[in-house]
Amino acid sequence: MNFLLHRSLAVRDLGHPLAGIGAMLPDLWRMADRRVRATRLPGRQRAEAPELEAVLTGIEHHLDVDRWFHNSDAFADGERLATERIRETGLAAPKLALFGHIAWELCLDGALVRRDGLQATLTALSDGFAAAERGPARSAADLHHFDRHGLPPADRDAFDDGMRQLFAAIGRGPWIDGYQDGPGVAQRIDGVRRRLGFPRLTPDEQARFGEALETLREHAEAALAAIEEGGRRRD
């Protein structure tokens, strides 16, 4: 599950906007530094600061929901369909079908943005990021990673800078606006592939890839409703 749907489910279930930001953090942390991972905190006590407690509870929600989601029919069926549609394009780009997993998750986020509205989504994100940057997001990263691993200060500075850049980039709008249609999702996956060392898709390949992903729109909208209902009943 990608970070926007994680945020939405956490806010719904936990009732706090910072819980939504907390539910996004495990995905964003790994973008800033792949070594930084969310984990179960053994013996965790309730944080005294309510803002930090909300963020930490959101992270726990992310871990719970991910475990449920990746064992759900909504994920398995969607990933399979996305992979089939990608293969049907006949594109020769190396290992493109392996990106059916992320393609399906981004299509689900696109269905969420179309339903809730881009501007409403951006406003909620910007407000949440502003509150998280005042301290609880950094404290959560300390508890989950930096307090337990001896890393040089320069690594921490680079991580913090990366997180600020991610918050700003997501909040500007074009990043998540691109989730709303197949061509936009194709462009974002092309960016992920290039960061992993794959060659850039040609304009024709990206167009055909986007057309294939656009056929998932109605499936993603139906799956979103099933995920929201199933996620509510997962316990």
C-alpha positions as CSV (number, residue, x, y, z in Angstrom):
1,M,0.0,0.0,0.0
2,N,1.4,3.4,-0.9
3,F,1.6,6.3,1.5
4,L,-1.5,8.2,0.6
5,L,-3.9,5.3,1.3
6,H,-1.9,4.6,4.5
7,R,-2.5,8.2,5.6
8,S,-6.2,8.0,4.8
9,L,-6.9,4.8,6.7
10,A,-4.9,5.9,9.7
11,V,-6.7,9.2,10.0
12,R,-10.0,7.4,9.7
13,D,-9.2,4.7,12.3
14,L,-7.2,6.8,14.7
15,G,-8.8,10.2,14.4
16,H,-5.7,12.3,14.4
17,P,-4.0,14.0,11.4
18,L,-0.6,13.3,12.8
19,A,-1.4,9.6,12.9
20,G,-1.9,9.9,9.2
21,I,1.5,11.4,8.7
22,G,3.0,8.7,11.0
23,A,1.4,6.1,8.7
24,M,3.2,7.7,5.7
25,L,6.6,7.8,7.4
26,P,7.8,4.2,6.9
27,D,7.5,4.7,3.1
28,L,9.1,8.2,3.2
29,W,11.9,7.1,5.4
30,R,13.0,4.5,2.9
31,M,13.0,7.1,0.1
32,A,15.3,9.3,2.2
33,D,17.6,6.5,3.3
34,R,16.9,2.8,2.5
35,R,18.5,1.8,5.8
36,V,15.8,3.5,7.9
37,R,12.9,1.1,8.5
38,A,9.9,1.1,10.8
39,T,9.8,-1.8,13.2
40,R,7.9,-3.0,16.2
41,L,9.3,-1.2,19.3
42,P,9.5,-3.8,22.1
43,G,8.1,-2.6,25.4
44,R,7.1,0.8,23.9
45,Q,5.6,3.1,26.5
46,R,3.0,5.7,25.6
47,A,4.9,8.9,24.6
48,E,4.3,11.8,26.9
49,A,3.9,14.3,24.0
50,P,0.5,13.7,22.4
51,E,1.9,14.7,19.0
52,L,4.7,12.1,19.1
53,E,2.2,9.4,20.4
54,A,0.0,10.1,17.4
55,V,2.9,9.7,15.0
56,L,4.1,6.5,16.7
57,T,0.6,5.0,16.7
58,G,0.3,5.9,13.0
59,I,3.5,4.0,12.3
60,E,2.1,1.0,14.1
61,H,-1.0,1.3,12.0
62,H,1.1,1.2,8.9
63,L,2.7,-2.0,9.9
64,D,-0.6,-3.6,10.8
65,V,-2.4,-2.5,7.6
66,D,0.5,-3.6,5.4
67,R,0.4,-7.1,6.8
68,W,-3.3,-7.3,6.2
69,F,-3.2,-5.7,2.8
70,H,-0.5,-7.9,1.3
71,N,-2.6,-10.9,2.2
72,S,-5.8,-9.5,0.8
73,D,-7.6,-10.4,-2.4
74,A,-7.7,-6.7,-3.3
75,F,-3.9,-6.7,-3.4
76,A,-3.4,-10.1,-5.0
77,D,-6.0,-9.6,-7.7
78,G,-4.9,-6.1,-8.5
79,E,-1.2,-6.9,-8.7
80,R,-2.0,-9.8,-11.0
81,L,-4.2,-7.7,-13.3
82,A,-1.7,-4.9,-13.4
83,T,1.1,-7.4,-14.3
84,E,-1.1,-8.9,-17.0
85,R,-1.9,-5.6,-18.6
86,I,1.8,-4.6,-18.6
87,R,2.8,-7.9,-20.2
88,E,0.1,-7.5,-22.9
89,T,1.8,-4.3,-24.1
90,G,4.7,-6.4,-25.4
91,L,7.1,-3.7,-24.4
92,A,10.7,-4.8,-24.4
93,A,11.8,-2.6,-21.4
94,P,13.7,-4.9,-19.0
95,K,11.7,-6.4,-16.1
96,L,8.8,-3.9,-16.6
97,A,6.2,-6.5,-15.5
98,L,7.9,-6.7,-12.1
99,F,6.6,-3.3,-11.5
100,G,3.0,-4.5,-11.4
101,H,3.1,-4.4,-7.6
102,I,3.9,-0.7,-7.3
103,A,1.8,0.2,-10.3
104,W,-1.3,-1.3,-8.6
105,E,-0.5,0.5,-5.3
106,L,-0.1,3.9,-7.2
107,C,-3.4,3.3,-9.0
108,L,-5.1,2.8,-5.7
109,D,-3.7,6.1,-4.5
110,G,-4.9,7.7,-7.7
111,A,-8.4,6.4,-7.0
112,L,-8.2,8.0,-3.6
113,V,-7.1,11.4,-4.9
114,R,-9.8,11.4,-7.6
115,R,-12.4,10.7,-4.9
116,D,-11.2,13.1,-2.2
117,G,-10.0,15.8,-4.5
118,L,-6.5,17.0,-5.2
119,Q,-6.7,20.3,-3.4
120,A,-8.3,18.8,-0.3
121,T,-5.6,16.1,-0.2
122,L,-2.8,18.7,-0.6
123,T,-4.2,20.9,2.2
124,A,-4.4,17.9,4.6
125,L,-0.9,16.9,3.7
126,S,0.6,20.4,4.1
127,D,-1.0,20.9,7.5
128,G,0.2,17.5,8.7
129,F,3.7,18.0,7.4
130,A,4.0,21.4,9.1
131,A,2.9,19.8,12.4
132,A,5.2,16.8,12.0
133,E,8.2,18.9,11.2
134,R,8.0,20.7,14.5
135,G,9.5,17.6,16.1
136,P,7.4,14.4,16.3
137,A,8.6,13.0,12.9
138,R,12.2,13.4,13.9
139,S,11.7,11.9,17.3
140,A,9.9,8.9,15.7
141,A,12.9,8.4,13.4
142,D,15.2,8.4,16.5
143,L,13.1,5.8,18.2
144,H,12.8,3.5,15.2
145,H,16.3,3.8,13.9
146,F,18.9,6.4,14.9
147,D,18.9,5.8,18.7
148,R,19.6,2.1,17.9
149,H,22.2,2.4,15.2
150,G,25.5,4.3,15.5
151,L,25.5,6.4,12.4
152,P,27.7,9.5,11.8
153,P,26.1,12.9,12.3
154,A,26.5,13.6,8.5
155,D,24.2,10.6,7.8
156,R,21.5,12.0,10.1
157,D,21.8,15.5,8.6
158,A,21.5,14.0,5.1
159,F,18.4,12.0,6.2
160,D,16.7,15.1,7.8
161,D,17.4,17.1,4.6
162,G,16.0,14.3,2.5
163,M,12.8,14.2,4.6
164,R,12.4,18.0,4.3
165,Q,12.7,17.7,0.5
166,L,10.2,14.9,0.4
167,F,7.6,16.8,2.5
168,A,8.1,19.8,0.2
169,A,7.9,17.9,-3.0
170,I,4.8,15.9,-2.0
171,G,3.1,19.1,-0.8
172,R,3.6,21.0,-4.0
173,G,1.1,18.8,-5.8
174,P,2.4,17.5,-9.2
175,W,3.9,14.3,-7.6
176,I,0.5,13.0,-6.3
177,D,-1.5,14.7,-9.1
178,G,0.3,12.2,-11.4
179,Y,-1.3,9.3,-9.6
180,Q,-4.7,10.2,-11.0
181,D,-4.2,8.7,-14.4
182,G,-2.3,5.9,-16.2
183,P,0.2,8.2,-18.0
184,G,1.1,9.9,-14.7
185,V,1.6,6.6,-12.9
186,A,3.8,5.4,-15.8
187,Q,5.9,8.5,-15.5
188,R,6.4,8.0,-11.8
189,I,7.3,4.3,-12.2
190,D,9.8,5.3,-14.9
191,G,11.4,7.6,-12.3
192,V,11.6,4.7,-9.8
193,R,13.1,2.5,-12.4
194,R,15.8,5.0,-13.3
195,R,16.7,5.4,-9.6
196,L,17.2,1.6,-9.6
197,G,19.5,1.8,-12.6
198,F,17.1,0.8,-15.4
199,P,17.2,2.8,-18.7
200,R,14.7,5.5,-19.3
201,L,11.5,4.5,-21.1
202,T,11.3,5.9,-24.6
203,P,8.3,8.3,-25.2
204,D,6.5,5.6,-27.1
205,E,7.1,3.0,-24.4
206,Q,6.0,5.4,-21.7
207,A,2.8,6.2,-23.7
208,R,1.9,2.5,-24.2
209,F,2.7,1.8,-20.5
210,G,0.4,4.6,-19.5
211,E,-2.4,3.4,-21.7
212,A,-2.2,0.0,-20.1
213,L,-2.3,1.4,-16.6
214,E,-5.2,3.6,-17.5
215,T,-7.3,0.4,-18.0
216,L,-7.0,-0.2,-14.3
217,R,-8.9,2.9,-13.3
218,E,-12.3,1.3,-12.6
219,H,-10.7,-1.8,-11.0
220,A,-8.8,0.5,-8.6
221,E,-11.9,2.4,-7.7
222,A,-13.7,-0.8,-6.8
223,A,-10.7,-2.2,-4.9
224,L,-10.4,1.1,-2.9
225,A,-13.9,0.6,-1.5
226,A,-13.2,-3.1,-0.7
227,I,-9.9,-2.1,1.0
228,E,-11.5,0.5,3.1
229,E,-14.2,-1.9,4.2
230,G,-11.8,-4.8,4.7
231,G,-9.3,-2.6,6.5
232,R,-12.0,-1.5,8.9
233,R,-12.7,-5.2,9.8
234,R,-9.1,-6.5,9.7
235,D,-9.0,-7.1,13.4
